């Protein structure tokens, strides 16, 4: 795959999870936090089991671990620990270099992500994205989620006069609105590592990105 040509002085808006970093890193970090909480309460390490059930796509790994280990901890406590912990995350050197290069080339950068405010803000801080990102939309804070056009139009207002580019991975919601708005759209291919696998079959043309890339850098 060749590199994607960007318009000059454009606004590049990124998705967060499985685009700027692997979301599996957050899952593992969250399971470590949950396992530590269980170990403090019951002296049992649950990390390996949680990972095993996650990889098997078990619908309720926290309920299963409570039942198997016969724990009296409320499940909501484990869920809150997972969602609200300060994650152990880092951008790769390639992604850091890309963001730096985009900024030094005169582009402005945005971040558009769905999710809970505290969870996503914790990820953003852990990844150090404030160093590069000029505007952020998080669905819980904004009041609507992708593919709502208003989430994308926010960046058109913030970066008025600049052509817009959206970079994401989720075919269910990432590209429909920016395609309709005339943005350039770029999809990051899932190489079997994404939390939500890409299923291209039966996806309408307006939901597909105009370009595919294997890696951001």
C-alpha positions as CSV (number, residue, x, y, z in Angstrom):
1,X,0.0,0.0,0.0
2,X,1.3,3.5,-0.9
3,X,1.3,6.4,1.4
4,X,-1.8,8.6,1.6
5,X,-1.4,12.0,0.1
6,X,-2.7,14.7,2.5
7,X,-3.9,18.2,1.5
8,X,-1.7,21.0,2.5
9,X,-2.5,22.7,5.9
10,X,-5.2,20.3,6.6
11,X,-6.9,19.2,9.8
12,X,-6.2,15.5,10.6
13,X,-8.8,14.1,13.0
14,X,-8.0,10.7,14.6
15,X,-10.0,8.0,16.2
16,X,-8.4,6.8,19.5
17,X,-8.9,3.1,20.3
18,X,-7.2,0.7,17.8
19,X,-6.1,3.7,15.7
20,X,-3.5,5.6,17.7
21,X,-2.8,2.7,20.0
22,X,-3.9,-0.9,20.3
23,X,-7.0,-1.1,22.5
24,X,-5.8,-4.5,23.7
25,X,-3.2,-2.6,25.7
26,X,-6.0,-0.9,27.6
27,X,-7.8,-4.2,28.2
28,X,-4.7,-5.8,29.7
29,X,-4.0,-2.7,31.8
30,X,-7.6,-2.8,33.1
31,X,-7.4,-6.5,33.9
32,X,-4.2,-5.9,35.8
33,X,-6.0,-3.2,37.9
34,X,-9.0,-5.5,38.5
35,X,-6.7,-8.4,39.4
36,X,-4.8,-6.2,41.9
37,X,-8.1,-5.2,43.5
38,X,-9.1,-8.9,43.8
39,X,-5.7,-9.8,45.2
40,X,-6.0,-7.1,47.9
41,X,-9.4,-8.3,48.9
42,X,-9.0,-12.0,48.5
43,X,-5.4,-12.8,48.0
44,X,-6.0,-14.4,44.6
45,X,-4.5,-13.4,41.2
46,X,-7.1,-13.4,38.4
47,X,-5.2,-11.7,35.6
48,X,-4.4,-14.8,33.5
49,X,-8.0,-16.1,33.8
50,X,-9.4,-12.7,32.7
51,X,-7.2,-12.6,29.7
52,X,-8.1,-16.1,28.8
53,X,-11.8,-15.4,29.0
54,X,-11.4,-12.1,27.1
55,X,-9.6,-14.0,24.2
56,X,-12.4,-16.5,24.2
57,X,-14.9,-13.6,23.9
58,X,-16.7,-14.6,27.1
59,X,-19.5,-12.1,27.5
60,X,-19.0,-11.6,31.3
61,X,-15.4,-12.2,32.4
62,X,-16.0,-10.3,35.7
63,X,-19.0,-12.3,36.6
64,X,-17.2,-15.5,35.8
65,X,-14.2,-14.6,37.9
66,X,-16.4,-13.8,40.9
67,X,-18.2,-17.1,40.5
68,X,-15.1,-19.2,39.9
69,X,-13.1,-17.7,42.8
70,X,-16.2,-17.5,45.1
71,X,-15.6,-13.8,45.7
72,X,-18.0,-11.5,47.5
73,X,-16.8,-8.3,45.8
74,X,-19.7,-6.5,44.0
75,X,-19.3,-6.9,40.2
76,X,-19.9,-3.2,39.7
77,X,-16.7,-2.6,41.8
78,X,-14.7,-4.5,39.3
79,X,-16.4,-2.8,36.4
80,X,-15.7,0.7,37.9
81,X,-12.1,-0.3,38.6
82,X,-11.6,-1.3,35.0
83,X,-13.2,1.8,33.6
84,X,-11.7,4.3,35.9
85,X,-8.1,3.1,36.4
86,X,-5.1,5.1,35.2
87,X,-4.0,2.9,32.3
88,X,-0.4,1.8,31.5
89,X,-0.3,2.9,27.9
90,X,2.3,4.4,25.5
91,X,2.4,5.5,21.9
92,X,4.9,3.7,19.7
93,X,7.9,5.7,18.6
94,X,6.5,5.6,15.0
95,X,3.2,7.2,16.0
96,X,4.9,9.8,18.1
97,X,7.1,10.6,15.1
98,X,4.1,10.8,12.8
99,X,2.2,13.2,15.1
100,X,5.3,15.4,15.4
101,X,5.8,15.4,11.7
102,X,2.2,16.4,11.0
103,X,2.4,19.3,13.4
104,X,5.7,20.5,12.1
105,X,4.3,20.4,8.5
106,X,1.6,22.9,9.5
107,X,-1.3,20.6,10.0
108,X,-3.7,20.8,13.0
109,X,-4.8,17.6,14.8
110,X,-8.1,16.5,16.3
111,X,-9.3,13.5,18.3
112,X,-12.8,12.1,18.0
113,X,-13.6,9.2,20.2
114,X,-16.7,7.5,21.7
115,X,-16.7,6.4,25.3
116,X,-17.0,7.6,28.9
117,X,-15.3,10.9,29.7
118,X,-13.1,9.6,32.6
119,X,-12.0,6.5,30.8
120,X,-11.1,8.3,27.6
121,X,-9.4,11.2,29.4
122,X,-7.3,8.8,31.4
123,X,-6.2,7.2,28.1
124,X,-5.4,10.5,26.5
125,X,-3.3,11.6,29.5
126,X,-1.5,8.2,29.7
127,X,-0.6,8.5,26.0
128,X,0.5,12.1,26.3
129,X,-1.7,13.2,23.4
130,X,-2.2,16.7,24.7
131,X,1.3,17.4,23.3
132,X,-0.1,17.2,19.8
133,X,-3.9,17.3,19.8
134,X,-5.6,20.7,19.2
135,X,-9.2,19.8,19.8
136,X,-10.9,16.8,21.4
137,X,-14.5,15.4,21.2
138,X,-15.5,12.6,23.6
139,X,-19.0,11.3,23.0
140,X,-20.2,11.3,26.7
141,X,-19.0,14.9,27.0
142,X,-20.4,16.0,23.6
143,X,-23.8,14.4,24.0
144,X,-23.7,12.4,20.8
145,X,-21.6,9.5,19.4
146,X,-20.3,8.6,16.0
147,X,-21.7,8.5,13.3
148,X,-23.5,11.7,14.2
149,X,-22.5,14.4,11.8
150,X,-22.4,17.1,14.6
151,X,-19.4,15.4,16.1
152,X,-17.5,15.9,12.9
153,X,-18.8,19.3,12.1
154,X,-17.3,20.5,15.4
155,X,-13.9,20.1,13.9
156,X,-15.0,22.0,10.8
157,X,-15.8,24.9,13.0
158,X,-12.6,24.6,15.1
159,X,-10.5,24.4,12.0
160,X,-12.5,26.6,9.7
161,X,-11.0,26.9,6.2
162,X,-8.9,23.8,6.4
163,X,-9.6,20.5,4.5
164,X,-10.4,17.7,6.9
165,X,-9.1,14.2,7.0
166,X,-10.5,11.4,9.3
167,X,-8.4,8.4,10.3
168,X,-10.1,5.5,12.0
169,X,-10.8,1.8,12.0
170,X,-14.4,1.0,12.8
171,X,-16.5,0.3,9.7
172,X,-19.7,0.5,11.7
173,X,-19.5,4.1,12.5
174,X,-16.2,5.9,11.6
175,X,-16.5,6.8,8.0
176,X,-20.1,7.3,7.0
177,X,-20.4,10.9,8.3
178,X,-17.0,12.2,7.1
179,X,-17.6,10.7,3.7
180,X,-20.9,12.5,3.5
181,X,-19.3,15.7,4.6
182,X,-16.6,15.5,1.8
183,X,-13.7,14.7,4.1
184,X,-10.8,12.5,3.1
185,X,-11.1,9.2,5.0
186,X,-8.3,6.8,5.9
187,X,-8.9,3.3,7.5
188,X,-6.3,1.5,9.5
189,X,-6.4,-2.2,8.6
190,X,-7.0,-4.7,11.4
191,X,-4.2,-7.3,11.2
192,X,-6.1,-9.6,13.6
193,X,-5.3,-7.5,16.7
194,X,-8.2,-5.1,17.1
195,X,-10.7,-5.5,19.9
196,X,-13.6,-5.1,17.4
197,X,-12.7,-7.0,14.2
198,X,-13.3,-5.4,10.9
199,X,-15.8,-7.2,8.7
200,X,-15.7,-5.7,5.2
201,X,-18.3,-8.0,3.7
202,X,-21.7,-6.5,3.2
203,X,-20.5,-3.0,4.2
204,X,-22.0,-0.3,2.0
205,X,-19.6,1.8,-0.1
206,X,-20.4,5.0,1.9
207,X,-19.2,3.3,5.1
208,X,-15.8,2.4,3.6
209,X,-12.7,4.7,3.9
210,X,-11.3,6.2,0.7
211,X,-7.8,4.9,1.6
212,X,-6.6,1.9,3.6
213,X,-3.3,1.8,5.4
214,X,-1.6,-1.0,7.3
215,X,0.2,1.3,9.8
216,X,-0.2,4.9,10.7
217,X,3.5,5.7,10.2
